[in-house]
Amino acid sequence: MNKLSLIVRKEYIQRVSKKSFLLLTFLMPFLFVAMMFVPLWLSSVKSGEVRNVVIVDRTGKYAPLFENTDSYRFIHGDKSMEAYRADDNREIFAVLNIASDLLQDPSAATLYSEKQIPKDLSSLINRVLTKRMEQDKLASFQIPGLEKIIKESRVSFNIHTVKWGKDGSEHVSSIQIAQLTGFLSTFIIYMFILMYGAMVMQGVMEEKTSRIMEIMVSSVKPFDLMMGKIIGIGLVGLTQIFLWGILVGILLVAGGLFFPGLTQADAAAQVQAGSMMTDSSTLQWIATLQSVSFIELISYFIFYFIGGYLLYASVFAAIASAVNSPEDTQQFMVPITILLGFALYVGIYSSENPDGAMAFWCSLIPFTSPVVMIMRIPFEVPIWQKLLSITLLFAAAIGLVYFAARIYRVGILMYGKKPHLKEILKWITFR
């Protein structure tokens, strides 16, 4: 046991002290938070340039509708389109030509420019013209007060969802919160199992090709070597997840403190668009977040990460010990990657039907349960399914560790000839 702890310590310290680990650990949270705040910051930054847009309106009823903004100044045109096309005046950015009544011919409006039309300009023009066309359409019915009737009849409704507890308690629920937490947990556990499992394979392959194994097995049991590497690298993964969680939380809080104007600008934009949540809606979201048991989710995440990592890492270690070159390991990586990819696919689509047959069975099968079940947990999976899934997962992981160790003890000292499947099976029964 003392030798095992020494190997675990050696693997852990060696990898956490690498520059690549430190760079990835401290850089990824910044990139993650930047993906959230930078787009909001860029959307709030104005270039200060005001572009001139000429409106050539043959009908005379659309041009007065356009009002100047911080980015565009609309000018009523009195020349022909040919004159504007031949004009070398670079102060004109675009020309909007409206040839006839748009209600009769919606294709009669065209926007011309020498440069690519910005999305905000086309959206602004579409919104103004659409509103006028709707008014003209309503007026064509010749029903007094029809526009007011339609406006007052518009209703926005969102159902209030509540989960009943067996003890009679009630908790606010939200499918969006459940999906978001499930997506994040599923992707993280998939990424870490694949990344650190492959790291075990690479470490075993490097030690085997350098012939250092021949020296190490003279003083340490092969099982201790394999388990020391698996446990050490697994602790590195848990350390990285822990540091990521802390850093992301700190950066999110700091981002809200240093960039309060971003959230205010975003809220103002929502008010202008008519989509700002009411105070009751905000309180409902807060109550929904409080109803999510993050402690339970994190606890199950750790269980499934450990079980899934042990299962796949033992397979990776057995493969690396049985082959002779890194090129051979890539061939065996393909089916494992496909299997994990299938689990990720099922996990993502389980959010639409978390109690479906595919989601249920894949959350029990050990090779897919770490990825699929962690997606279903925010949707209140029965406790017996969770316990059965964890039991099957760790039973399969222990079994695979046992068989991988028997392959490992022979394979790490085999060089030259590639072993066949029949020969590998003999290694398992070899005494």
C-alpha positions as CSV (number, residue, x, y, z in Angstrom):
1,M,0.0,0.0,0.0
2,N,2.9,2.3,0.7
3,K,4.3,1.7,-2.8
4,L,0.9,2.4,-4.3
5,S,0.6,5.7,-2.5
6,L,4.1,6.7,-3.7
7,I,3.1,6.0,-7.3
8,V,-0.1,8.0,-6.9
9,R,1.8,10.9,-5.4
10,K,4.4,10.8,-8.2
11,E,1.7,10.7,-10.9
12,Y,-0.2,13.5,-9.3
13,I,2.7,15.9,-8.6
14,Q,4.3,15.3,-12.0
15,R,1.1,16.2,-13.9
16,V,-0.2,19.1,-11.8
17,S,3.2,20.8,-12.0
18,K,3.3,20.7,-15.8
19,K,3.0,24.1,-17.5
20,S,0.2,22.7,-19.8
21,F,-1.9,21.8,-16.8
22,L,-1.5,25.1,-15.1
23,L,-2.2,27.0,-18.4
24,L,-5.3,25.0,-19.1
25,T,-6.6,25.2,-15.6
26,F,-6.3,28.9,-15.2
27,L,-6.9,29.9,-18.8
28,M,-10.1,28.0,-19.5
29,P,-12.2,29.8,-16.9
30,F,-11.2,33.1,-18.4
31,L,-12.2,31.9,-21.9
32,F,-15.5,30.6,-20.6
33,V,-16.4,33.8,-18.8
34,A,-15.2,35.8,-21.8
35,M,-17.6,34.0,-24.0
36,M,-20.4,35.3,-21.8
37,F,-19.3,38.9,-21.2
38,V,-17.4,39.9,-24.4
39,P,-20.4,39.6,-26.8
40,L,-22.5,41.7,-24.3
41,W,-19.6,44.3,-24.2
42,L,-19.2,44.4,-27.9
43,S,-22.9,44.9,-28.4
44,S,-22.9,47.9,-26.1
45,V,-19.9,49.5,-27.9
46,K,-20.9,52.1,-30.5
47,S,-18.6,53.0,-33.3
48,G,-19.7,56.7,-33.3
49,E,-20.1,56.8,-37.1
50,V,-23.4,58.0,-38.5
51,R,-24.2,56.6,-41.9
52,N,-26.5,58.3,-44.4
53,V,-29.3,56.3,-46.0
54,V,-31.2,57.8,-48.9
55,I,-34.9,56.8,-49.2
56,V,-36.3,57.1,-52.8
57,D,-40.0,56.7,-52.1
58,R,-42.2,56.7,-55.2
59,T,-45.4,56.4,-53.1
60,G,-44.6,59.1,-50.6
61,K,-46.1,57.3,-47.6
62,Y,-43.1,55.2,-46.4
63,A,-40.2,57.8,-46.2
64,P,-41.7,59.9,-43.4
65,L,-41.8,56.8,-41.2
66,F,-38.1,56.5,-40.8
67,E,-36.5,58.4,-37.8
68,N,-32.8,59.0,-37.3
69,T,-30.9,56.8,-34.9
70,D,-27.4,56.9,-33.3
71,S,-26.1,54.9,-36.3
72,Y,-28.1,56.0,-39.3
73,R,-29.5,59.2,-40.7
74,F,-32.3,58.9,-43.2
75,I,-32.5,61.4,-46.1
76,H,-35.4,61.8,-48.5
77,G,-34.1,61.4,-52.0
78,D,-35.2,63.4,-55.0
79,K,-33.0,61.9,-57.7
80,S,-33.4,58.8,-59.9
81,M,-31.7,55.6,-59.0
82,E,-29.4,56.0,-62.0
83,A,-28.2,59.3,-60.7
84,Y,-27.4,57.9,-57.3
85,R,-25.7,54.9,-58.9
86,A,-23.5,57.2,-60.9
87,D,-22.9,59.6,-58.1
88,D,-19.4,59.4,-56.6
89,N,-20.5,60.9,-53.3
90,R,-19.1,58.6,-50.6
91,E,-21.1,60.2,-47.9
92,I,-24.1,58.1,-48.9
93,F,-23.9,54.6,-47.4
94,A,-27.1,53.0,-48.9
95,V,-30.1,53.8,-51.0
96,L,-33.6,52.4,-50.2
97,N,-35.8,52.4,-53.4
98,I,-39.5,51.9,-52.9
99,A,-41.1,51.7,-56.3
100,S,-44.8,51.1,-55.5
101,D,-47.3,50.1,-52.8
102,L,-45.7,47.3,-50.8
103,L,-49.0,45.8,-49.8
104,Q,-49.8,45.2,-53.5
105,D,-46.2,44.3,-54.4
106,P,-43.9,43.3,-51.4
107,S,-40.9,43.0,-53.8
108,A,-41.1,46.6,-54.7
109,A,-38.6,47.7,-52.0
110,T,-34.8,47.2,-52.6
111,L,-31.9,48.3,-50.5
112,Y,-28.7,49.2,-52.5
113,S,-25.2,49.7,-51.2
114,E,-21.6,49.3,-52.4
115,K,-20.8,47.5,-49.1
116,Q,-22.3,44.6,-47.3
117,I,-25.6,45.7,-45.7
118,P,-25.4,45.5,-41.8
119,K,-27.9,43.3,-40.1
120,D,-29.1,46.1,-37.8
121,L,-29.9,48.4,-40.8
122,S,-31.9,45.7,-42.7
123,S,-33.7,44.7,-39.4
124,L,-34.6,48.4,-38.8
125,I,-36.0,48.9,-42.3
126,N,-37.9,45.6,-42.2
127,R,-39.5,46.5,-38.9
128,V,-40.6,49.9,-40.0
129,L,-42.0,48.7,-43.3
130,T,-43.7,45.7,-41.8
131,K,-45.5,47.8,-39.2
132,R,-46.9,50.1,-41.9
133,M,-47.9,47.2,-44.1
134,E,-49.8,45.7,-41.2
135,Q,-51.6,49.0,-40.6
136,D,-52.6,49.2,-44.3
137,K,-53.8,45.6,-44.3
138,L,-56.0,46.3,-41.2
139,A,-57.4,49.5,-42.8
140,S,-58.3,47.6,-45.9
141,F,-60.9,45.6,-43.9
142,Q,-62.7,48.8,-43.2
143,I,-63.7,47.8,-39.6
144,P,-63.7,50.7,-37.2
145,G,-61.2,50.2,-34.3
146,L,-59.9,46.9,-35.7
147,E,-56.2,47.8,-34.9
148,K,-57.1,48.6,-31.3
149,I,-59.1,45.4,-31.0
150,I,-56.2,43.3,-32.2
151,K,-53.7,45.1,-30.1
152,E,-55.8,44.6,-26.9
153,S,-56.4,40.9,-27.8
154,R,-52.7,40.0,-27.8
155,V,-52.0,38.0,-24.7
156,S,-48.6,36.7,-23.4
157,F,-48.9,33.7,-21.2
158,N,-46.3,31.4,-19.5
159,I,-47.6,28.5,-17.4
160,H,-46.4,28.4,-13.8
161,T,-44.9,24.9,-13.2
162,V,-44.7,23.4,-9.7
163,K,-43.4,19.9,-8.6
164,W,-45.2,18.0,-5.9
165,G,-43.1,16.3,-3.3
166,K,-44.1,13.0,-1.6
167,D,-44.4,14.9,1.7
168,G,-46.9,17.4,0.2
169,S,-44.3,20.1,-0.4
170,E,-44.2,22.2,-3.5
171,H,-41.2,23.4,-5.5
172,V,-41.0,25.7,-8.5
173,S,-39.7,23.9,-11.5
174,S,-38.2,25.0,-14.9
175,I,-37.3,22.9,-17.9
176,Q,-34.8,25.5,-19.0
177,I,-32.8,25.3,-15.7
178,A,-32.9,21.5,-15.7
179,Q,-31.7,21.4,-19.3
180,L,-28.9,23.9,-18.8
181,T,-27.5,22.2,-15.7
182,G,-27.8,18.8,-17.4
183,F,-26.1,20.0,-20.6
184,L,-23.1,21.4,-18.7
185,S,-22.7,18.4,-16.4
186,T,-23.0,16.0,-19.3
187,F,-20.5,17.8,-21.5
188,I,-17.9,18.2,-18.6
189,I,-18.1,14.6,-17.6
190,Y,-17.8,13.4,-21.2
191,M,-14.8,15.7,-21.8
192,F,-12.9,14.7,-18.6
193,I,-13.5,10.9,-19.0
194,L,-12.2,11.0,-22.5
195,M,-9.3,13.4,-21.9
196,Y,-8.0,11.8,-18.7
197,G,-8.7,8.2,-19.9
198,A,-6.6,9.0,-22.9
199,M,-3.9,10.4,-20.6
200,V,-3.7,7.1,-18.8
201,M,-3.2,5.3,-22.2
202,Q,-0.5,7.8,-23.2
203,G,1.4,7.4,-19.9
204,V,1.4,3.6,-20.0
205,M,2.5,3.7,-23.6
206,E,5.4,6.1,-22.9
207,E,6.7,4.0,-20.0
208,K,6.4,0.8,-22.1
209,T,8.2,2.1,-25.1
210,S,11.0,3.6,-23.0
211,R,11.6,0.2,-21.3
212,I,11.3,1.8,-17.9
213,M,8.7,-0.8,-17.0
214,E,11.3,-3.5,-16.9
215,I,13.0,-1.7,-14.0
216,M,9.9,-0.7,-12.2
217,V,8.2,-4.1,-12.1
218,S,11.3,-5.5,-10.3
219,S,10.3,-3.6,-7.2
220,V,6.6,-2.8,-7.6
221,K,3.7,-5.1,-8.5
222,P,2.1,-4.5,-11.9
223,F,-1.3,-4.0,-10.3
224,D,0.1,-1.2,-8.1
225,L,1.7,0.4,-11.1
226,M,-1.6,0.4,-13.1
227,M,-3.8,1.6,-10.2
228,G,-1.2,4.2,-9.1
229,K,-1.3,5.7,-12.5
230,I,-5.1,5.6,-12.8
231,I,-5.7,7.0,-9.3
232,G,-3.1,9.7,-9.7
233,I,-4.4,10.9,-13.0
234,G,-8.0,10.8,-11.7
235,L,-7.1,13.0,-8.8
236,V,-5.6,15.5,-11.3
237,G,-8.9,15.5,-13.1
238,L,-10.9,16.2,-9.8
239,T,-8.4,18.9,-8.9
240,Q,-9.0,20.6,-12.2
241,I,-12.8,20.4,-12.0
242,F,-12.6,21.8,-8.5
243,L,-10.4,24.8,-9.5
244,W,-12.5,25.5,-12.6
245,G,-15.6,25.7,-10.4
246,I,-14.0,28.1,-8.0
247,L,-12.4,30.3,-10.7
248,V,-15.6,30.5,-12.8
249,G,-17.6,31.5,-9.8
250,I,-15.1,34.2,-8.9
251,L,-14.9,35.6,-12.4
252,L,-18.7,35.7,-12.8
253,V,-19.1,37.7,-9.6
254,A,-16.2,40.0,-10.7
255,G,-17.7,40.4,-14.1
256,G,-21.0,41.5,-12.6
257,L,-19.2,44.0,-10.4
258,F,-16.8,45.5,-13.0
259,F,-19.3,45.5,-15.9
260,P,-22.7,46.5,-14.4
261,G,-23.4,48.7,-17.4
262,L,-23.6,45.6,-19.6
263,T,-26.5,44.1,-17.7
264,Q,-28.2,47.5,-17.6
265,A,-27.7,48.0,-21.3
266,D,-29.0,44.5,-22.0
267,A,-32.1,45.2,-19.8
268,A,-32.7,48.4,-21.6
269,A,-32.6,46.6,-24.9
270,Q,-35.1,44.1,-23.7
271,V,-37.4,46.9,-22.5
272,Q,-37.3,48.5,-26.0
273,A,-38.0,45.1,-27.6
274,G,-40.9,44.6,-25.2
275,S,-39.4,41.4,-23.7
276,M,-38.4,42.6,-20.3
277,M,-39.4,40.2,-17.5
278,T,-41.6,41.5,-14.8
279,D,-40.6,41.5,-11.2
280,S,-42.7,38.4,-10.6
281,S,-41.0,36.6,-13.4
282,T,-37.6,37.5,-11.9
283,L,-38.6,36.3,-8.5
284,Q,-39.8,33.1,-10.2
285,W,-36.4,32.5,-11.8
286,I,-34.7,33.1,-8.5
287,A,-37.0,30.7,-6.7
288,T,-36.4,28.1,-9.5
289,L,-32.6,28.4,-9.1
290,Q,-33.0,28.0,-5.3
291,S,-35.1,24.8,-5.9
292,V,-32.3,23.1,-7.8
293,S,-30.3,20.9,-5.4
294,F,-26.8,21.7,-6.6
295,I,-25.2,19.8,-3.7
296,E,-27.0,16.6,-4.8
297,L,-26.0,17.3,-8.5
298,I,-22.3,17.8,-7.6
299,S,-22.3,14.7,-5.4
300,Y,-23.7,12.5,-8.1
301,F,-21.3,14.2,-10.6
302,I,-18.4,13.1,-8.5
303,F,-19.7,9.5,-8.2
304,Y,-20.3,9.2,-11.9
305,F,-17.0,10.8,-12.8
306,I,-15.1,8.4,-10.5
307,G,-17.0,5.3,-11.7
308,G,-16.9,6.3,-15.4
309,Y,-13.2,7.3,-15.2
310,L,-12.2,4.0,-13.5
311,L,-14.1,2.0,-16.1
312,Y,-12.7,3.7,-19.2
313,A,-9.2,4.3,-17.7
314,S,-8.8,0.6,-17.0
315,V,-9.7,-0.2,-20.6
316,F,-7.2,2.4,-21.8
317,A,-4.5,1.0,-19.6
318,A,-5.1,-2.6,-20.8
319,I,-5.0,-1.5,-24.4
320,A,-1.8,0.5,-24.0
321,S,-0.1,-2.4,-22.2
322,A,-1.0,-4.9,-25.0
323,V,0.2,-2.8,-28.0
324,N,3.7,-1.8,-29.1
325,S,3.4,1.6,-30.6
326,P,1.4,4.8,-30.2
327,E,0.0,4.3,-33.7
328,D,-1.7,1.1,-32.6
329,T,-3.4,2.8,-29.7
330,Q,-5.1,5.2,-32.1
331,Q,-7.0,2.3,-33.7
332,F,-8.4,1.2,-30.4
333,M,-9.3,4.8,-29.5
334,V,-11.9,5.0,-32.3
335,P,-14.5,2.5,-31.0
336,I,-14.2,3.9,-27.5
337,T,-14.6,7.5,-28.8
338,I,-17.7,6.4,-30.8
339,L,-19.2,4.7,-27.7
340,L,-18.7,7.9,-25.6
341,G,-20.0,10.0,-28.5
342,F,-23.1,7.8,-28.6
343,A,-23.6,8.3,-24.9
344,L,-23.3,12.1,-25.3
345,Y,-25.8,12.0,-28.1
346,V,-28.3,10.0,-26.0
347,G,-27.6,12.2,-23.0
348,I,-28.4,15.4,-24.9
349,Y,-31.6,14.1,-26.4
350,S,-32.7,12.7,-23.1
351,S,-33.6,16.2,-22.0
352,E,-36.6,16.0,-24.4
353,N,-37.8,12.7,-22.8
354,P,-35.8,11.9,-19.6
355,D,-38.1,9.0,-18.8
356,G,-38.0,7.4,-22.2
357,A,-36.9,3.8,-22.8
358,M,-33.6,4.9,-24.5
359,A,-32.7,7.3,-21.7
360,F,-33.7,4.7,-19.0
361,W,-31.6,1.8,-20.3
362,C,-28.6,3.9,-21.3
363,S,-28.5,5.4,-17.8
364,L,-28.2,1.8,-16.4
365,I,-25.6,0.4,-18.9
366,P,-22.2,1.1,-17.3
367,F,-20.5,2.3,-20.5
368,T,-23.1,5.0,-21.1
369,S,-24.6,5.7,-17.6
370,P,-22.0,8.3,-16.5
371,V,-22.9,10.6,-19.4
372,V,-26.6,9.8,-19.7
373,M,-27.7,9.6,-16.0
374,I,-26.0,12.9,-15.1
375,M,-28.3,14.5,-17.8
376,R,-31.4,13.0,-16.2
377,I,-30.7,13.8,-12.6
378,P,-32.0,17.4,-12.8
379,F,-35.3,16.0,-14.0
380,E,-35.9,14.2,-10.6
381,V,-34.9,10.6,-11.4
382,P,-36.3,8.1,-8.8
383,I,-33.7,7.2,-6.2
384,W,-33.8,3.5,-7.0
385,Q,-32.7,4.2,-10.6
386,K,-29.8,6.3,-9.3
387,L,-28.6,3.6,-6.8
388,L,-29.0,0.8,-9.4
389,S,-27.1,2.8,-11.9
390,I,-24.2,3.6,-9.5
391,T,-24.1,0.0,-8.3
392,L,-23.9,-1.4,-11.9
393,L,-21.3,1.2,-12.8
394,F,-18.9,0.5,-10.0
395,A,-19.4,-3.3,-10.3
396,A,-18.5,-3.1,-13.9
397,A,-15.6,-0.7,-13.2
398,I,-14.2,-3.1,-10.5
399,G,-14.6,-6.0,-12.9
400,L,-12.8,-4.2,-15.7
401,V,-10.0,-3.1,-13.4
402,Y,-9.5,-6.8,-12.4
403,F,-9.3,-8.0,-16.0
404,A,-7.3,-5.0,-17.1
405,A,-4.7,-5.7,-14.3
406,R,-4.3,-9.3,-15.5
407,I,-3.7,-8.1,-19.1
408,Y,-1.5,-5.3,-17.9
409,R,0.9,-7.6,-15.8
410,V,1.8,-9.6,-18.9
411,G,1.4,-6.9,-21.7
412,I,3.8,-4.4,-20.2
413,L,6.7,-6.8,-20.7
414,M,5.7,-8.0,-24.2
415,Y,7.5,-6.4,-27.1
416,G,7.7,-7.1,-30.8
417,K,4.8,-9.3,-32.0
418,K,1.3,-7.9,-31.8
419,P,-0.9,-10.1,-29.6
420,H,-4.1,-11.5,-31.0
421,L,-7.4,-11.6,-29.1
422,K,-6.9,-15.3,-28.3
423,E,-3.5,-14.6,-26.8
424,I,-4.9,-11.7,-24.7
425,L,-7.6,-13.9,-23.3
426,K,-4.8,-16.4,-22.3
427,W,-3.2,-13.5,-20.4
428,I,-6.3,-13.1,-18.3
429,T,-6.2,-16.8,-17.2
430,F,-2.4,-16.9,-16.9
431,R,-1.2,-17.6,-13.3
